[in-house]
Amino acid sequence: MHKRDGLCHRDIADRLGISIKTVEAHIGHAYAVLRGKAGIIYAFIFL
């Protein structure tokens, strides 16, 4: 919702009925997973 719909953390929290901190934690975790996967793909392609 953050990137796809351009919503800020507060708007996402309001729509889902959760705290802003929970939204921030989930987005942070998603970015960490993506960074990890990108590193694996990069290593596979270039090594």
Secondary structure, DSSP 8 states (H G I E B T S, - for coil): -TTTS---HHHHHHHHT--HHHHHHHHHHHHHHHHHHHHHHHHHHH-
